């Protein structure tokens, strides 16, 4: 069986493209700094966190994350 994980590189690129920092995302979305830190490590977060980010950035889920295989 192939091993895969979620990658949030698209989220960080989107922030760069929009001239935003992680702190800006925290303020805009209401997501905790701890959740943003988890995303930075490609860790697991709730779908509620992802939804808040998508709403704050006015984007779709596939614009902030993707599945990458080893």
C-alpha positions in Angstrom: 0.0 0.0 0.0 1.3 3.5 -0.9 1.9 5.9 1.9 0.5 9.4 1.5 0.0 12.5 3.5 -1.5 16.0 3.2 0.7 18.9 2.2 -0.1 22.5 3.0 2.6 24.0 0.7 -0.2 25.5 -1.4 -1.5 27.4 1.6 2.0 28.9 2.3 2.4 29.9 -1.4 -1.0 31.5 -1.4 -0.1 33.6 1.6 3.1 34.7 0.0 1.3 35.5 -3.3 -1.2 37.7 -1.3 1.6 39.3 0.8 0.3 37.8 4.0 2.0 36.3 7.0 0.8 33.5 9.2 -0.1 36.1 11.8 -2.4 37.8 9.3 -4.1 34.4 8.6 -4.6 33.8 12.3 -6.3 37.3 12.7 -8.4 37.0 9.6 -9.6 33.4 10.1 -9.8 33.1 13.9 -7.8 29.9 13.8 -5.4 29.4 16.7 -1.7 29.8 16.4 -1.4 26.1 17.5 -3.5 25.0 14.5 -1.4 27.1 12.1 1.8 25.5 13.7 0.3 22.0 13.1 -0.3 23.0 9.4 3.3 24.1 9.2 4.3 20.5 10.2 1.7 19.0 7.8 -0.1 17.8 10.9 -3.7 16.9 11.3 -6.2 19.6 11.9 -10.0 19.5 11.9 -12.1 20.2 8.9 -13.5 23.2 10.8 -10.0 24.8 10.8 -9.7 24.2 7.0 -13.1 25.7 6.5 -12.3 28.8 8.4 -9.1 29.3 6.4 -11.0 28.8 3.1 -13.7 31.3 4.1 -11.1 33.8 5.3 -9.0 33.5 2.1 -12.1 33.1 -0.2 -10.7 30.0 -1.8 -11.4 26.3 -2.3 -9.9 23.5 -0.3 -7.7 22.3 -3.2 -6.1 25.7 -3.3 -4.6 25.3 0.2 -3.8 21.5 0.4 -3.0 18.5 -1.6 -2.3 14.8 -1.1 1.4 13.8 -1.7 2.6 10.2 -2.0 6.0 9.0 -0.8 
